[in-house]
Each structure stands twice: as structure tokens, then as C-alpha cells.
Amino acid sequence: MSEFCGVYVPKNINELNDLIGAMVLRSPTFIDKTGYFPAQNIDVTFRALNESLDLVRDELGEDLYRKFRAMSDQMRAHFEADPGDKTGDTQKGRELLFDIHEILTQRLRGG
């Protein structure tokens, strides 16, 4: 597990799946409300996600890697469009997170 700004960058599919779960809970702004991680925000979160995807690229395969990178860009756009969680864009972003989570969970189970 790598770190920057106190935020971990997952180095395997299992850790990446954990990050996806945490992102669901912290969306749409990804700001840490506890005060323990003041640098936590949407930029740091998506940097961690994308760097993690780069690290597990070989494990995912090129097609799935490209699909997840595109989904990352889409979900970030949804979250940025709805920081107050009022227009439905946040839910669209969360649905993309759920889709990635489901695919990763299947992978972890050997499917």
C-alpha cells in the first residue's frame, strides 16, 4: 500500500475494492468530516483511485482497466455536478462505484 497526503493507494484488487466501498460512503465530496484527514477531497480520492488502477492494470487486463478508467472519469463528473447530492448525479456516480465493486468482487471470487 502506497501513500500520499495521508491517503492510501491500493496496490491490489482486494485493497482497490475496499477503496471503492469507502468512496460510496464519502461521495459526493469525499471530504473527511472527522477532521483526521484534512487533505481528503475529491482530487485526492480520484488520484488514489486512478493510481491504484494503474498499479493493478496487469491484474485487471487492458480491457477492464480501460473500462474502469472511463468509469472513473464519468463518476467524477457526476459527483462534481452534484456536490449537494440533490440532482441525481451523485446516485449515478455511486451506481458506477457499485458496478466496479461487483466486477472486482467476482474477480476476487475467481469468477
Helices and strands as residue ranges (DSSP letters): E 2-4, E 7-9, H 13-26, H 42-55, H 57-60, H 62-81, H 89-108
